[in-house]
């Protein structure tokens, strides 16, 4: 039979081929759908991963607009979620000047195709206003054809490290400055030379434009003995007139407060200061001022004054000059007379020995030239003389460490925080941190090494103890997991057998034995049931930290809905009324958070009074965390038990009054603490309770 020129056989063959193509297309569609689901899951996992990282991770287009950003970036910029960043630039969050700097760097990367690696740059938290430092890496982002379509970046907050380095640098600079004052003033002939050296060091340490040092004379007035050259150069009055004005001055104005009141004075707005008296005609203008009294014992003998630091003076400047002032007083006094020199040497030794860290001087070959009392005591030598007989190389536990230290000294001239082990006189070993410098003569040859040693043995032992504790914690967690396994398998199986046979006895022999037997069997059935419940609850408690899911963006509204579904029967039976305010999205383990709401609401319903229970759930933002509350009108809790109720197996009522194992609140506490929060209760007996917990 023919049809339009084709035989029926040919038509059947075409139909068969068409069916095969349709089947292949159906398979391809199924595979495509599976691939899309897999890709969506991979994207979700990647999103959760980058959102849980503390580093700033982001991507931008060629106009420096955000296309991707993690939670760390959002929080830094003051956004609630990373989605709020999309399409915006740094100009939408940062000050104009800082945003312009970031923009210029990024446009250069996109233009040149060259990455920016580990550059340290300013950082500003737009929520807290905290300024700091960021180590940032940015690289061009290319498409499949190699065309630059934007950039990717990662940043790490290094503020704490930078501040620690700055403090270490300041302490080292101060020690070296004090040493330099003592060393250079040894050859001075006059008071003015001593004061000029100290003033120059003070100006350098504080970046001041000029300053002066003076003493209180016998008439109770002020004599300037040193004025920095920048001060002279900026002064527009004749030098003879200026010299006349800086001798026998009345101690007044804000600059005189340091002497009158006996403590340091910082004035960063001289024009508005109540003690402002103006400056003489031709005197350089003063924009900021720091005055530090010079003390000999409790007596105020003069002051160091510094002026015109561009950023204004702060507490760090004050502490630095206060330390320098002590050295200056000693150096100046040493020059007065030969008797004063001897007294000054003694005071210098007292200062040298009074420093709580070990100070020393050695030759490059290791001969010990001097050491203070703290160092002699630190290394356990019977006397300074005994220690001076030793060689520096003798106290190093590892000879290679001494050679490394010498190599650094010769190569850099200073060693900051060089940590090593040293051997004490009795053979015991301590850890020390060594800060040293090379002292050169006028001919450029090395005179000696000088520096300080701090005993850091306790810190090292604490670090070692912490490592041991972490190892013990890891071992304990493994044992806990093993216990959970035993509880869920090995313990419950024989318990189920006991419960089954006791229940069988109850069914088979109830009424056939005497009343005591029926009662005893009932006790056994109840005990086995409670034991099984107790093991299950204990298993739940032990798994909070070991079986938790990774934190992910979680809608607390959905979490609360799941908890209420689980409690539906209890809510209906008790007639409970549950109300709530809008709840936020947080980074959490949704399953565990559901358990927290379920336990707290379940307790509110269980521990109720005669009227139907009323429970209200709310949340509010408090700084960098969310504060959740669950308020009820129940029986309340005596304040003396507010802490006890969160301890595992602690109960305030008998099982006949309120059933349960006393583990629910302990589970809540572990879950909240795993999320980095805290939980507590506010309640009075008979007045209901409000349970609070926080989440970041």
C-alpha positions as CSV (number, residue, x, y, z in Angstrom):
1,X,0.0,0.0,0.0
2,X,1.3,3.5,-1.0
3,X,0.7,6.8,0.6
4,X,1.9,10.0,-1.3
5,X,4.7,8.1,-2.9
6,X,5.9,6.4,0.3
7,X,5.2,2.9,1.3
8,X,3.8,2.0,4.6
9,X,7.1,0.4,5.5
10,X,8.9,3.6,4.9
11,X,6.3,5.5,7.0
12,X,6.8,3.1,9.9
13,X,10.5,3.5,9.7
14,X,10.2,7.3,9.9
15,X,7.8,7.1,12.8
16,X,10.3,4.8,14.6
17,X,13.2,7.2,14.0
18,X,11.1,10.2,15.2
19,X,10.2,8.3,18.4
20,X,14.0,7.6,19.0
21,X,14.8,11.3,18.6
22,X,12.0,12.3,21.0
23,X,13.4,9.8,23.6
24,X,16.9,11.1,23.2
25,X,15.6,14.7,23.6
26,X,13.8,13.6,26.8
27,X,16.9,12.1,28.2
28,X,18.9,15.2,27.3
29,X,16.3,17.4,29.0
30,X,16.5,15.2,32.2
31,X,20.3,15.4,32.2
32,X,20.1,19.2,31.7
33,X,17.7,19.5,34.6
34,X,19.9,17.4,36.8
35,X,22.9,19.5,35.9
36,X,21.1,22.7,36.7
37,X,20.1,21.4,40.1
38,X,23.7,20.3,40.8
39,X,25.0,23.7,39.7
40,X,22.4,25.5,41.9
41,X,23.5,23.3,44.9
42,X,27.2,24.1,44.2
43,X,26.4,27.8,44.1
44,X,24.6,27.6,47.4
45,X,27.5,25.8,49.0
46,X,30.0,28.3,47.6
47,X,27.8,31.2,48.8
48,X,27.7,29.7,52.3
49,X,31.5,29.1,52.2
50,X,32.4,32.7,51.3
51,X,29.8,34.2,53.7
52,X,31.4,32.3,56.6
53,X,34.9,33.5,55.8
54,X,36.1,36.4,57.9
55,X,38.1,37.8,55.0
56,X,36.5,40.4,52.6
57,X,35.7,38.6,49.3
58,X,34.1,40.5,46.4
59,X,34.0,41.0,42.6
60,X,33.4,44.2,40.6
61,X,32.6,45.1,37.0
62,X,34.7,47.4,34.9
63,X,33.0,50.4,36.5
64,X,34.0,49.2,40.0
65,X,30.4,48.3,40.8
66,X,29.9,45.3,43.1
67,X,28.6,42.2,41.4
68,X,29.5,39.8,44.3
69,X,30.3,40.4,47.9
70,X,30.3,38.2,51.0
71,X,28.9,39.0,54.5
72,X,32.2,40.3,55.8
73,X,32.1,43.0,53.1
74,X,28.5,43.8,53.8
75,X,29.0,44.2,57.5
76,X,32.1,46.4,57.0
77,X,30.1,48.7,54.7
78,X,27.1,48.9,57.0
79,X,24.8,46.8,54.7
80,X,22.4,44.2,56.1
81,X,23.0,41.6,53.4
82,X,25.5,41.2,50.5
83,X,22.6,41.8,48.0
84,X,22.5,45.4,49.1
85,X,26.0,45.9,47.6
86,X,25.1,44.8,44.1
87,X,25.4,47.6,41.6
88,X,26.9,50.0,44.0
89,X,30.4,51.4,44.3
90,X,32.7,52.4,47.2
91,X,31.4,55.9,46.8
92,X,28.0,54.8,48.1
93,X,29.6,53.7,51.4
94,X,33.0,55.3,52.1
95,X,34.1,59.0,52.4
96,X,34.8,60.6,49.0
97,X,38.6,60.7,49.5
98,X,39.0,57.1,50.5
99,X,36.5,55.8,47.8
100,X,38.4,57.8,45.2
101,X,41.7,56.1,46.2
102,X,40.1,52.6,45.9
103,X,38.5,53.5,42.6
104,X,41.8,54.8,41.1
105,X,43.6,51.6,42.1
106,X,40.9,49.4,40.6
107,X,40.7,51.3,37.3
108,X,44.5,50.9,37.0
109,X,44.2,47.2,37.5
110,X,41.5,46.9,34.8
111,X,43.5,49.2,32.5
112,X,46.9,47.5,32.9
113,X,45.8,43.9,33.6
114,X,48.3,43.8,36.4
115,X,47.2,42.6,39.9
116,X,47.7,44.4,43.2
117,X,49.2,41.9,45.7
118,X,49.1,42.2,49.5
119,X,49.1,45.9,49.7
120,X,48.4,47.5,53.1
121,X,45.9,50.4,52.9
122,X,43.5,52.3,55.2
123,X,40.3,50.6,56.3
124,X,37.1,52.2,57.8
125,X,34.2,50.2,59.3
126,X,31.1,52.1,58.3
127,X,29.1,50.6,61.2
128,X,31.4,51.3,64.1
129,X,33.4,54.1,62.5
130,X,36.6,52.2,63.5
131,X,39.6,53.0,61.4
132,X,42.3,50.5,60.8
133,X,44.4,48.7,58.1
134,X,43.6,46.2,55.4
135,X,45.9,43.8,53.5
136,X,44.3,43.7,50.1
137,X,44.8,41.7,46.9
138,X,43.0,42.6,43.7
139,X,43.3,40.9,40.3
140,X,41.7,41.4,36.9
141,X,38.8,39.1,36.0
142,X,38.7,37.8,32.4
143,X,36.1,36.1,30.3
144,X,36.7,33.0,28.1
145,X,38.3,35.1,25.4
146,X,40.7,36.7,27.8
147,X,38.9,40.1,27.8
148,X,39.0,41.9,31.2
149,X,35.4,42.2,32.5
150,X,36.1,43.4,36.0
151,X,38.2,42.4,39.0
152,X,38.1,40.1,42.0
153,X,39.5,41.0,45.4
154,X,40.2,39.6,48.9
155,X,41.1,41.7,52.0
156,X,42.1,40.9,55.5
157,X,41.8,43.2,58.5
158,X,45.4,43.6,59.9
159,X,44.6,46.5,62.3
160,X,45.5,44.5,65.4
161,X,48.8,43.4,63.9
162,X,49.6,46.9,62.7
163,X,48.8,48.4,66.2
164,X,51.0,45.7,67.9
165,X,53.8,46.5,65.5
166,X,53.4,50.2,66.1
167,X,53.4,49.8,69.9
168,X,56.5,47.5,69.6
169,X,58.2,50.1,67.4
170,X,57.3,52.9,69.8
171,X,58.7,51.0,72.8
172,X,61.8,50.1,70.9
173,X,62.3,53.7,69.7
174,X,61.7,55.0,73.2
175,X,64.3,52.7,74.7
176,X,66.8,53.6,72.0
177,X,66.0,57.3,72.5
178,X,66.6,57.1,76.2
179,X,69.9,55.2,75.6
180,X,70.9,57.9,73.0
181,X,70.2,60.7,75.5
182,X,72.4,59.0,78.1
183,X,75.1,58.2,75.6
184,X,75.3,61.6,73.9
185,X,75.0,63.7,77.0
186,X,78.1,61.9,78.4
187,X,80.3,64.2,76.4
188,X,78.3,67.4,76.8
189,X,79.9,70.4,78.6
190,X,77.0,72.6,79.3
191,X,73.3,72.4,80.5
192,X,72.2,73.9,77.2
193,X,73.9,71.1,75.2
194,X,72.2,68.4,77.3
195,X,68.8,70.1,76.9
196,X,69.2,70.6,73.2
197,X,69.9,66.9,72.7
198,X,66.9,65.9,74.7
199,X,64.7,68.5,72.9
200,X,65.8,67.2,69.5
201,X,64.9,63.6,70.5
202,X,61.5,64.7,71.9
203,X,60.7,66.6,68.7
204,X,61.7,63.6,66.5
205,X,59.6,61.2,68.6
206,X,56.5,63.3,68.5
207,X,57.0,65.0,65.0
208,X,56.7,68.4,66.7
209,X,57.8,71.6,64.8
210,X,59.5,73.2,67.7
211,X,59.7,73.3,71.5
212,X,61.6,74.4,74.6
213,X,63.0,73.1,77.9
214,X,63.4,75.1,81.0
215,X,63.8,75.1,84.8
216,X,62.1,76.8,87.7
217,X,64.5,79.3,89.2
218,X,64.9,80.2,92.9
219,X,62.4,83.0,92.5
220,X,59.7,80.5,91.3
221,X,59.9,81.8,87.8
222,X,60.8,80.1,84.5
223,X,64.2,80.1,82.7
224,X,64.4,78.6,79.2
225,X,67.7,76.7,78.8
226,X,67.0,75.2,75.3
227,X,64.9,76.3,72.4
228,X,64.8,74.4,69.1
229,X,66.2,75.9,66.0
230,X,62.8,75.7,64.1
231,X,61.4,77.9,67.0
232,X,64.1,80.5,66.5
233,X,63.8,80.4,62.7
234,X,60.0,80.9,62.9
235,X,60.3,83.7,65.4
236,X,60.0,87.2,63.7
237,X,61.4,89.2,66.6
238,X,65.0,90.1,67.1
239,X,67.0,87.3,68.8
240,X,68.2,89.6,71.6
241,X,64.5,90.5,72.4
242,X,63.5,86.8,72.3
243,X,66.3,85.8,74.6
244,X,65.2,88.5,77.1
245,X,61.6,87.2,77.0
246,X,62.5,83.6,77.7
247,X,64.4,84.2,81.0
248,X,62.7,84.8,84.4
249,X,59.2,84.3,82.9
250,X,56.1,84.4,85.0
251,X,54.6,80.9,85.0
252,X,51.1,81.4,83.6
253,X,48.8,80.4,80.8
254,X,48.1,76.9,79.6
255,X,51.9,76.3,79.1
256,X,52.4,76.9,82.8
257,X,49.8,74.4,84.0
258,X,52.3,71.5,83.7
259,X,54.4,73.3,86.4
260,X,51.5,74.7,88.5
261,X,49.5,71.4,88.6
262,X,52.4,69.0,88.5
263,X,51.1,66.8,85.6
264,X,51.3,66.7,81.8
265,X,49.1,69.1,79.8
266,X,47.8,68.5,76.2
267,X,46.1,71.5,74.4
268,X,45.1,70.8,70.8
269,X,42.9,73.9,70.5
270,X,44.9,76.7,72.1
271,X,42.6,79.4,70.8
272,X,39.7,78.1,72.8
273,X,41.6,77.2,76.0
274,X,40.4,79.2,79.1
275,X,44.1,79.8,80.1
276,X,45.0,81.3,76.7
277,X,47.0,84.5,77.2
278,X,48.1,85.1,73.6
279,X,51.7,85.1,72.3
280,X,54.1,88.0,72.0
281,X,54.3,89.9,68.8
282,X,56.5,88.1,66.3
283,X,56.1,84.7,68.1
284,X,55.3,81.8,65.8
285,X,51.6,80.7,66.0
286,X,50.9,77.7,68.2
287,X,48.3,75.2,66.9
288,X,48.9,72.4,69.4
289,X,50.8,72.1,72.6
290,X,52.2,69.4,75.0
291,X,53.8,70.2,78.3
292,X,55.5,67.6,80.6
293,X,56.8,68.6,84.0
294,X,60.4,67.7,84.9
295,X,60.5,66.1,88.3
296,X,63.3,65.4,90.7
297,X,61.6,63.1,93.2
298,X,58.3,64.9,94.0
299,X,59.7,68.3,93.3
300,X,58.8,70.1,90.0
301,X,62.0,71.5,88.7
302,X,61.0,72.5,85.1
303,X,59.3,71.3,82.0
304,X,59.6,70.1,78.4
305,X,57.2,71.9,76.0
306,X,56.5,70.8,72.4
307,X,54.3,72.6,69.9
308,X,52.6,72.2,66.5
309,X,52.3,68.5,65.9
310,X,50.2,68.4,62.7
311,X,47.6,65.8,64.0
312,X,47.6,67.1,67.6
313,X,49.1,65.4,70.6
314,X,47.7,62.3,72.3
315,X,48.2,60.0,75.3
316,X,51.0,58.1,73.5
317,X,53.0,61.3,73.0
318,X,52.5,62.2,76.6
319,X,53.8,58.9,77.9
320,X,56.7,59.0,75.5
321,X,57.9,62.4,76.7
322,X,57.2,61.6,80.3
323,X,59.7,58.7,80.0
324,X,62.1,60.9,78.2
325,X,61.8,63.6,80.8
326,X,63.1,61.2,83.5
327,X,66.2,60.5,81.4
328,X,66.7,64.2,80.7
329,X,66.5,65.1,84.4
330,X,69.1,62.5,85.2
331,X,71.4,63.6,82.3
332,X,71.1,67.3,83.2
333,X,71.7,66.8,86.9
334,X,74.8,64.7,86.1
335,X,76.5,67.7,84.5
336,X,76.1,70.2,87.4
337,X,79.2,69.3,89.5
338,X,81.5,66.4,90.1
339,X,79.4,65.6,93.1
340,X,76.3,65.8,91.1
341,X,78.0,63.5,88.5
342,X,78.5,60.9,91.1
343,X,74.9,61.3,92.4
344,X,73.7,61.2,88.8
345,X,75.6,58.0,88.1
346,X,73.9,56.4,91.1
347,X,70.5,57.6,90.0
348,X,71.2,56.4,86.5
349,X,72.1,53.0,88.0
350,X,68.9,53.1,90.0
351,X,66.9,53.9,86.8
352,X,68.9,51.2,84.9
353,X,68.3,48.7,87.6
354,X,64.7,49.8,88.3
355,X,63.5,48.9,84.8
356,X,61.5,45.7,85.0
357,X,63.1,44.3,81.8
358,X,66.7,43.1,81.6
359,X,69.1,45.7,80.0
360,X,72.6,44.8,78.8
361,X,75.7,45.9,76.8
362,X,78.1,43.4,75.2
363,X,80.9,43.5,72.7
364,X,80.4,41.8,69.3
365,X,82.6,38.9,70.7
366,X,80.1,38.4,73.6
367,X,81.9,40.0,76.5
368,X,79.3,41.4,78.9
369,X,80.0,45.0,79.6
370,X,77.1,45.9,81.8
371,X,73.7,44.4,82.9
372,X,71.0,45.7,85.2
373,X,69.6,44.0,88.3
374,X,66.5,42.7,86.4
375,X,68.7,40.8,83.9
376,X,71.0,39.3,86.6
377,X,67.9,38.1,88.6
378,X,66.2,36.9,85.4
379,X,69.2,34.6,84.6
380,X,69.6,33.6,88.3
381,X,73.3,34.8,88.8
382,X,74.3,35.4,92.4
383,X,75.6,38.9,91.6
384,X,76.2,41.4,88.8
385,X,80.0,40.7,89.1
386,X,79.4,37.0,88.6
387,X,77.3,37.6,85.5
388,X,80.0,40.0,84.0
389,X,82.5,37.1,84.2
390,X,80.3,35.0,81.8
391,X,80.1,35.3,78.1
392,X,76.9,36.1,76.2
393,X,77.4,33.0,74.1
394,X,77.3,30.9,77.3
395,X,73.7,31.7,78.1
396,X,72.3,30.7,74.7
397,X,70.8,27.2,74.7
398,X,71.2,26.9,71.0
399,X,74.6,28.2,69.7
400,X,73.0,28.7,66.3
401,X,70.5,31.2,67.7
402,X,73.4,33.3,68.9
403,X,74.9,33.3,65.4
404,X,71.5,34.1,63.8
405,X,71.2,37.1,66.3
406,X,74.7,38.4,65.4
407,X,73.9,38.0,61.7
408,X,70.7,40.1,62.1
409,X,72.6,42.7,64.1
410,X,75.3,43.1,61.5
411,X,72.8,43.1,58.6
412,X,70.0,45.3,60.0
413,X,71.5,47.1,63.0
414,X,68.5,46.2,65.2
415,X,66.6,43.1,66.2
416,X,62.9,43.4,67.2
417,X,61.3,40.5,69.1
418,X,64.0,38.0,68.5
419,X,62.8,35.0,70.6
420,X,65.2,32.4,71.9
421,X,66.0,30.1,74.8
422,X,68.6,31.0,77.4
423,X,70.2,29.0,80.2
424,X,70.1,30.3,83.7
425,X,72.9,30.0,86.3
426,X,71.4,26.9,87.8
427,X,71.0,25.2,84.4
428,X,67.3,25.7,83.9
429,X,66.0,27.2,80.7
430,X,63.8,30.2,80.0
431,X,62.4,31.8,76.9
432,X,63.3,35.5,76.3
433,X,62.4,38.3,73.8
434,X,65.5,40.3,72.8
435,X,65.3,43.8,71.4
436,X,68.8,45.1,70.5
437,X,70.8,47.7,68.6
438,X,74.4,48.3,67.4
439,X,76.2,51.3,68.8
440,X,78.8,52.8,66.5
441,X,81.7,55.1,67.2
442,X,82.5,58.3,65.4
443,X,84.8,56.3,63.1
444,X,81.9,54.0,62.1
445,X,83.3,51.1,64.0
446,X,81.1,49.0,66.2
447,X,81.5,49.9,69.9
448,X,79.1,47.5,71.5
449,X,75.7,45.9,71.3
450,X,72.9,47.1,73.7
451,X,69.4,46.0,74.2
452,X,66.7,44.6,76.5
453,X,65.5,41.1,77.4
454,X,62.0,40.2,78.6
455,X,61.2,36.9,80.1
456,X,58.4,35.3,78.0
457,X,58.5,31.8,79.5
458,X,55.0,32.1,81.0
459,X,53.7,33.2,77.6
460,X,55.4,30.3,75.8
461,X,54.2,27.8,78.5
462,X,50.7,29.2,78.1
463,X,50.9,28.7,74.3
464,X,52.1,25.2,74.8
465,X,49.4,24.6,77.4
466,X,46.8,26.0,74.9
467,X,48.1,23.6,72.2
468,X,47.8,20.7,74.7
469,X,44.3,21.9,75.7
470,X,43.3,22.0,72.0
471,X,44.6,18.5,71.5
472,X,42.8,17.3,74.6
473,X,39.6,19.0,73.4
474,X,39.9,17.2,70.1
475,X,40.4,13.9,71.9
476,X,37.5,14.7,74.2
477,X,35.3,15.4,71.2
478,X,36.2,12.1,69.7
479,X,35.3,10.4,72.9
480,X,32.0,12.3,73.0
481,X,31.3,11.1,69.5
482,X,32.1,7.5,70.6
483,X,29.9,7.9,73.6
484,X,27.1,9.1,71.3
485,X,27.5,6.0,69.2
486,X,27.4,3.8,72.3
487,X,24.4,5.6,73.6
488,X,22.5,5.3,70.4
489,X,23.4,1.6,69.7
490,X,25.0,-0.4,72.5
491,X,23.1,1.0,75.4
492,X,19.7,1.4,73.9
493,X,19.5,-2.1,72.5
494,X,19.6,-4.0,75.9
495,X,17.4,-1.3,77.3
496,X,14.8,-1.9,74.7
497,X,15.0,-5.6,75.5
498,X,14.5,-5.0,79.2
499,X,11.6,-2.7,78.5
500,X,10.0,-5.2,76.1
501,X,10.2,-8.1,78.5
502,X,8.9,-6.0,81.5
503,X,6.0,-4.8,79.4
504,X,5.3,-8.4,78.4
505,X,5.3,-9.3,82.1
506,X,2.8,-6.5,82.7
507,X,0.5,-7.6,80.0
508,X,0.7,-11.3,80.8
509,X,0.6,-11.3,84.6
510,X,-1.3,-8.2,85.5
511,X,-4.0,-9.2,88.0
512,X,-2.7,-12.7,88.3
513,X,-0.1,-11.9,90.9
514,X,-0.6,-9.9,94.1
515,X,-0.9,-6.1,94.2
516,X,2.8,-5.6,95.1
517,X,3.9,-7.5,92.0
518,X,1.7,-5.4,89.8
519,X,3.1,-2.2,91.4
520,X,6.7,-3.4,91.1
521,X,6.2,-4.3,87.4
522,X,4.7,-0.9,86.8
523,X,7.7,0.7,88.4
524,X,10.1,-1.3,86.2
525,X,8.1,-0.3,83.0
526,X,8.2,3.3,84.0
527,X,11.9,3.2,84.9
528,X,12.9,1.6,81.6
529,X,10.9,4.1,79.7
530,X,12.4,7.1,81.6
531,X,15.9,5.6,81.1
532,X,15.3,5.4,77.4
533,X,14.1,9.0,77.3
534,X,17.1,10.1,79.4
535,X,19.5,8.4,77.0
536,X,17.9,10.0,73.9
537,X,18.0,13.4,75.5
538,X,21.6,12.9,76.6
539,X,22.4,11.9,73.0
540,X,20.7,15.0,71.7
541,X,22.8,17.1,74.1
542,X,26.1,15.5,73.1
543,X,25.4,16.0,69.4
544,X,24.9,19.7,69.5
545,X,28.6,20.4,68.8
546,X,29.4,17.4,66.8
547,X,26.4,16.9,64.5
548,X,25.6,20.5,63.8
549,X,25.2,21.8,60.2
550,X,27.3,24.6,58.8
551,X,25.9,28.1,59.4
552,X,23.9,29.5,56.5
553,X,21.5,32.5,56.0
554,X,18.4,31.4,57.9
555,X,15.0,33.0,58.0
556,X,13.9,32.9,61.7
557,X,10.2,33.3,60.6
558,X,10.5,29.9,58.9
559,X,12.4,28.4,61.9
560,X,9.6,29.5,64.3
561,X,6.9,28.1,62.0
562,X,8.6,24.7,62.1
563,X,8.8,24.8,65.9
564,X,5.1,25.7,66.1
565,X,4.2,22.8,63.8
566,X,6.1,20.4,66.1
567,X,4.2,21.8,69.1
568,X,0.8,21.9,67.4
569,X,-0.8,19.2,69.6
570,X,0.5,20.7,72.8
571,X,-0.6,24.2,71.8
572,X,-4.1,23.0,71.0
573,X,-4.5,20.9,74.2
574,X,-3.4,23.7,76.4
575,X,-5.3,26.5,74.6
576,X,-2.0,28.4,74.4
577,X,-1.9,31.8,72.5
578,X,1.3,32.3,70.6
579,X,2.1,35.8,69.3
580,X,5.2,37.2,67.6
581,X,6.9,40.2,66.1
582,X,8.8,40.1,62.8
583,X,12.0,38.0,63.0
584,X,15.2,38.6,61.1
585,X,17.5,36.5,58.9
586,X,20.7,35.3,60.6
587,X,23.7,33.1,60.0
588,X,22.7,29.9,61.8
589,X,22.0,26.2,61.8
590,X,18.3,26.2,61.1
591,X,17.6,22.8,62.6
592,X,19.3,23.7,65.9
593,X,17.6,27.1,66.0
594,X,14.3,25.3,65.6
595,X,15.1,23.2,68.6
596,X,15.8,26.3,70.7
597,X,12.4,27.9,69.9
598,X,10.7,24.6,70.4
599,X,12.2,24.0,73.8
600,X,11.6,27.5,75.1
601,X,8.0,27.7,73.9
602,X,7.4,24.1,75.1
603,X,8.6,25.0,78.6
604,X,6.4,28.1,78.6
605,X,3.4,25.9,77.9
606,X,4.5,23.2,80.3
607,X,5.1,25.5,83.3
608,X,1.8,27.3,83.1
609,X,-0.6,28.5,85.7
610,X,-4.4,27.9,85.7
611,X,-5.2,30.4,82.9
612,X,-4.2,29.5,79.3
613,X,-0.6,30.2,78.5
614,X,0.4,33.2,76.5
615,X,3.7,33.3,74.8
616,X,5.2,36.2,72.8
617,X,8.4,35.9,70.6
618,X,10.3,39.0,69.5
619,X,13.7,40.2,68.3
620,X,15.6,43.5,68.1
621,X,19.0,44.7,66.8
622,X,21.6,45.4,69.5
623,X,24.8,46.6,68.0
624,X,26.4,43.7,66.0
625,X,24.0,41.1,67.3
626,X,20.2,40.2,67.4
627,X,18.5,39.9,70.8
628,X,15.7,37.4,70.8
629,X,13.1,37.1,73.6
630,X,10.5,34.5,74.5
631,X,8.1,35.9,77.2
632,X,5.3,33.9,79.0
633,X,2.8,34.3,81.7
634,X,3.7,31.1,83.5
635,X,4.7,30.1,87.1
636,X,8.0,32.1,87.0
637,X,11.4,31.2,88.4
638,X,12.9,32.2,91.7
639,X,16.0,34.4,90.9
640,X,18.3,32.2,93.0
641,X,17.7,29.4,90.3
642,X,18.3,31.6,87.2
643,X,21.8,30.0,86.6
644,X,21.0,26.5,87.8
645,X,18.2,25.9,85.3
646,X,20.7,25.9,82.4
647,X,22.8,23.0,83.9
648,X,22.2,19.6,82.5
649,X,19.7,17.4,84.5
650,X,18.9,20.2,87.0
651,X,15.2,20.3,87.9
652,X,13.3,22.6,90.1
653,X,10.1,20.4,90.3
654,X,9.4,16.7,90.7
655,X,8.5,14.5,87.8
656,X,5.0,14.0,89.1
657,X,4.4,17.8,88.9
658,X,6.2,18.4,85.6
659,X,7.5,15.5,83.4
660,X,10.8,15.7,81.6
661,X,14.6,15.0,82.1
662,X,15.8,18.6,82.8
663,X,17.9,18.7,79.7
664,X,16.0,21.1,77.4
665,X,17.5,24.4,78.6
666,X,21.0,22.9,78.7
667,X,20.6,22.0,75.0
668,X,19.4,25.5,74.3
669,X,22.5,26.9,76.0
670,X,24.9,24.7,74.0
671,X,23.2,25.6,70.7
672,X,23.2,29.4,71.4
673,X,26.9,29.2,72.6
674,X,27.8,27.3,69.4
675,X,26.4,30.2,67.4
676,X,28.6,32.7,69.4
677,X,25.7,34.0,71.5
678,X,24.5,33.8,75.1
679,X,21.2,32.9,76.9
680,X,19.7,34.0,80.2
681,X,16.4,34.4,81.9
682,X,14.6,37.3,83.8
683,X,11.8,36.2,86.0
684,X,10.2,36.4,89.4
685,X,8.3,33.5,91.1
686,X,4.6,33.7,90.1
687,X,5.1,36.5,87.5
688,X,6.0,34.7,84.3
689,X,9.4,34.5,82.7
690,X,11.3,36.0,79.7
691,X,14.1,34.0,78.2
692,X,16.7,36.0,76.2
693,X,19.3,34.8,73.7
694,X,21.6,36.6,71.3
695,X,22.9,35.7,67.8
696,X,25.5,37.5,65.8
